[in-house]
Amino acid sequence: MADQITFQPLRALDQNGNPVAGAVASFYASGTTIPVIVYSNQAMTLPHTNPLTADGFGIFPPVYIGSGAVRIVVSSPTGVVLPGYPMDPAPQHTVNANTAEMVSFVPAEGVAATNVQAAIEAIQANVTGEAARVDELLDGKVLTNFTPVEQGGAAGTGNQKIRIGWGASDNGLRVEVDGVVIGRLLFTTNVAGPARSGQFIASGNAGMYACRAWGKIAGSSSPSMLASGGVTDVTRIEGGVYRINFSTAMPHANYAVCTTAANEGYFVAITDQLAGSFTASVQTRTDGGGHPEPASFYFSVFC
């Protein structure tokens, strides 16, 4: 007669209660580090491996032993012992002819078991597996496992293959058409501030282009970035001459830079224009090309 070993129950969880995929359970004689033989069936004809590895949802199969108390250690795949272990002795209950395993069960859709105990375990595995998958979906871990959607048939549309998935680096929903990344979807709930129902509406058919970087710089011997977007820092090269560095390089160096200075009579010239930075030279219209320190100046970059 076999005893069935029960632990956690048959599932590995970390300190936050999350399943540990591929967790490892080791079985020893109680109070020792001597491995014992455990089995996968009540008749004890099919030994388990020891250690025993859980599936992708941290679930272990049923474990049986002939007799004697058992010490269990469950750890992560990297060897970190999980909370609640070692368990010594592990709970056991005797399996006999009066248990659910000995009651016949008619297989149903999704449950191929032929006895009640196996049916219960199969349903538990299905439920916990689906729950774990829902957890992963909510965490954004498997949203890139999408199936391509074929487009076609509607008026004015082609037969492109469209993929939609969660971006691994920018935390947004991205669209790919025929292998080309189109960009990230923008929802009104992602935009702070008042409603933007008309923000992209303009008359005519001319294209609209986004500002790639902008900033307001306080000019001095130690210039500071008062406000900015798309830039990392500003460096003073000499009096009135500053280098602005982009946080992400432009696609090319032929972008347009719009500038203005806070001081009346000052203007800002752009030199040394590179994909990753540009130099702003503050000048006056009356001093023959000198470079005074402005109170502040502004810039925006388009390409």
C-alpha positions in Angstrom: 0.0 0.0 0.0 1.4 3.4 -1.0 1.4 6.7 0.8 1.0 9.8 -1.3 3.3 12.7 -0.4 1.7 16.2 -0.2 3.6 19.5 -0.4 2.4 23.1 -1.1 0.2 21.3 -2.7 2.5 19.8 -5.3 3.4 23.3 -6.6 6.5 25.5 -6.1 5.9 29.1 -5.2 8.4 31.9 -4.5 8.2 34.4 -1.5 5.7 36.5 -3.5 3.4 33.5 -4.1 4.4 33.3 -7.8 4.9 29.9 -9.5 8.5 28.9 -10.0 8.9 27.3 -13.4 11.3 24.3 -13.5 11.6 24.1 -9.7 13.4 21.1 -8.3 12.2 18.8 -5.5 14.6 16.5 -3.7 13.3 13.7 -1.4 15.3 12.3 1.6 14.7 10.0 4.5 13.4 12.2 7.4 16.2 13.8 9.4 18.9 12.9 6.8 20.4 13.7 3.4 19.9 10.1 2.2 17.9 10.1 -1.0 14.8 7.9 -1.1 13.0 6.3 -4.1 9.7 7.9 -4.9 7.2 6.8 -7.5 4.8 8.2 -10.0 2.0 5.6 -9.5 0.2 3.9 -6.6 1.5 0.5 -7.5 5.1 1.8 -7.1 6.3 0.3 -10.3 7.3 3.6 -12.0 10.0 5.5 -10.1 10.3 9.3 -10.4 13.6 10.9 -10.9 15.0 12.3 -7.7 15.4 15.3 -7.8 12.0 15.8 -9.5 11.5 18.8 -11.8 8.3 20.8 -12.0 6.7 21.9 -15.2 6.6 25.5 -16.7 4.0 26.5 -14.1 5.8 25.1 -11.1 3.5 22.1 -10.8 4.8 18.7 -9.7 3.2 15.4 -10.6 1.8 13.1 -7.9 4.5 11.5 -5.7 4.2 8.2 -3.9 6.4 6.3 -1.4 6.1 2.9 0.2 6.7 3.8 3.9 8.7 6.0 6.2 8.8 9.7 6.9 10.2 11.9 4.1 12.2 15.2 4.1 11.6 17.4 1.1 13.7 20.3 -0.2 12.3 22.4 -3.1 14.6 24.9 -4.8 14.6 27.1 -7.8 16.4 26.0 -11.0 19.4 27.9 -9.8 19.5 26.1 -6.5 17.9 28.7 -4.2 15.8 27.0 -1.5 12.2 28.2 -1.7 10.2 29.5 1.3 8.7 26.8 3.5 11.5 24.3 2.8 13.1 22.0 3.9 9.8 20.3 4.9 10.5 17.5 7.5 8.5 15.4 7.7 6.3 16.0 4.7 2.6 15.3 5.0 1.5 11.9 3.7 -1.8 10.1 3.4 -2.4 6.5 2.6 -3.9 5.6 -0.8 -6.2 2.6 -0.7 -9.2 1.2 -2.4 -11.5 3.7 -0.8 -9.7 6.7 -2.3 -10.7 8.7 -5.4 -8.0 7.0 -7.4 -10.0 3.7 -7.3 -13.3 5.3 -8.4 -13.8 5.1 -12.2 -14.3 8.2 -14.2 -15.7 8.6 -17.7 -13.3 10.7 -19.8 -14.7 14.0 -20.9 -13.5 16.8 -23.3 -10.2 18.0 -22.1 -10.0 15.4 -19.3 -8.8 12.0 -20.5 -8.6 10.5 -17.0 -10.3 7.2 -16.2 -10.4 7.6 -12.4 -11.6 10.4 -10.1 -8.3 11.2 -8.6 -6.6 11.6 -12.0 -9.5 13.7 -13.2 -9.2 16.0 -10.2 -5.4 16.4 -10.7 -5.9 17.0 -14.5 -8.5 19.7 -13.8 -6.3 21.3 -11.1 -3.4 21.4 -13.6 -5.6 23.0 -16.3 -7.0 25.6 -13.9 -3.6 26.5 -12.4 -2.0 26.5 -15.8 -4.6 28.9 -17.2 -4.3 31.1 -14.1 -0.6 31.3 -14.5 -1.0 32.2 -18.2 -3.4 35.0 -17.3 -0.8 36.3 -14.8 1.8 36.3 -17.6 -0.5 38.1 -19.9 -1.3 40.8 -17.3 2.5 41.2 -16.7 3.0 41.8 -20.5 5.3 38.7 -20.7 3.7 36.8 -23.6 2.0 39.6 -25.6 4.6 39.2 -28.3 3.5 35.6 -28.9 0.9 36.8 -31.4 -0.4 35.1 -34.5 -0.1 37.1 -37.8 -3.5 38.6 -39.0 -4.1 38.5 -42.7 -5.7 41.7 -44.0 -7.7 41.9 -47.2 -11.1 42.1 -48.7 -12.1 45.6 -47.5 -12.4 48.5 -49.9 -9.1 50.2 -50.4 -7.0 47.6 -48.5 -4.3 45.3 -49.7 -3.3 41.8 -48.5 -0.5 42.7 -46.1 0.5 40.6 -43.2 0.0 42.6 -40.0 1.6 41.8 -36.6 0.7 43.5 -33.4 2.8 42.9 -30.2 4.1 44.5 -27.0 7.4 46.2 -27.5 10.2 44.7 -25.3 12.1 48.0 -24.9 9.6 50.8 -25.1 6.6 49.4 -23.2 4.1 50.1 -25.9 1.9 48.3 -28.5 3.8 48.2 -31.8 2.6 47.4 -35.3 4.5 45.6 -38.0 3.3 45.3 -41.7 5.0 42.8 -44.0 8.1 42.7 -41.8 8.4 46.5 -41.5 7.9 48.1 -38.1 5.4 50.9 -38.6 5.6 52.3 -35.1 3.8 52.3 -31.7 0.0 52.8 -31.3 -0.9 55.9 -29.3 -4.1 55.9 -27.3 -5.8 59.0 -25.8 -5.4 57.4 -22.3 -1.6 57.5 -22.8 -1.6 61.3 -23.3 -1.5 63.5 -20.1 -3.5 66.7 -19.9 -6.8 67.8 -21.6 -8.6 65.9 -24.3 -6.6 65.7 -27.6 -9.5 64.9 -29.9 -8.3 67.5 -32.5 -4.5 67.6 -31.9 -3.5 66.1 -35.2 -6.2 67.8 -37.4 -4.9 70.3 -39.9 -6.3 71.5 -43.3 -4.7 70.5 -46.6 -2.6 67.5 -47.5 0.8 68.6 -46.5 2.8 66.3 -44.2 3.2 66.8 -40.5 6.5 66.2 -38.8 7.3 65.8 -35.1 9.8 67.9 -33.1 12.7 65.5 -32.3 14.3 67.6 -29.5 13.8 70.9 -27.7 15.1 72.9 -24.8 15.6 76.1 -22.9 19.1 76.8 -21.7 20.3 79.4 -19.2 23.5 80.9 -20.6 26.4 81.5 -18.2 29.9 80.1 -17.5 28.1 77.1 -16.1 25.0 76.7 -18.4 22.1 74.7 -17.3 19.2 73.0 -19.1 16.0 74.6 -17.6 13.7 72.3 -19.5 14.2 69.9 -22.4 13.2 66.9 -24.3 15.3 64.5 -26.4 18.6 65.9 -25.1 21.1 64.8 -22.4 23.1 67.8 -21.5 24.7 71.1 -22.6 28.4 71.9 -22.6 30.0 75.4 -22.7 32.8 75.5 -25.3 33.6 79.2 -24.7 31.7 82.4 -23.9 28.3 82.3 -25.6 29.1 79.0 -27.5 27.4 75.8 -26.3 27.2 72.2 -27.5 23.9 70.4 -27.1 23.9 66.6 -27.1 20.9 64.5 -28.1 19.8 61.6 -26.0 19.2 59.6 -29.3 21.0 60.5 -32.4 19.1 62.0 -35.3 18.6 59.8 -38.5 21.0 62.2 -40.3 22.8 65.6 -39.7 20.6 67.6 -42.1 17.9 68.4 -39.6 16.5 71.9 -39.0 17.2 73.8 -35.8 14.9 76.7 -34.8 16.4 79.0 -32.2 15.7 82.3 -30.4 17.4 84.2 -27.6 15.8 85.9 -24.7 17.9 89.0 -24.9 16.9 91.7 -27.4 19.4 92.1 -30.2 20.8 88.6 -29.7 20.6 85.8 -32.2 21.8 82.1 -32.2 23.8 80.6 -35.1 24.1 76.8 -35.5 27.5 75.3 -36.3 29.1 71.8 -36.2 25.8 70.1 -36.9 26.2 66.3 -36.2 23.7 63.5 -35.9 24.4 63.3 -32.2 24.8 67.0 -31.3 25.0 70.6 -32.6 26.8 73.8 -31.5 24.8 77.0 -30.7 26.7 80.3 -31.0 25.1 83.3 -29.5 25.9 86.6 -31.2 24.7 90.2 -31.3 23.9 92.3 -34.3 26.0 95.2 -33.2 29.2 94.0 -31.7 30.9 92.6 -34.8 30.4 88.9 -34.1 31.1 88.7 -30.4 29.7 85.8 -28.3 28.0 87.2 -25.2 26.5 85.0 -22.5 22.7 85.2 -23.0 20.2 85.2 -20.2 18.7 82.2 -21.9 18.0 80.8 -25.4 15.6 78.3 -26.9 15.8 75.6 -29.6 13.7 73.0 -31.3 14.9 70.3 -33.8 12.9 68.9 -36.7 13.7 66.2 -39.3 
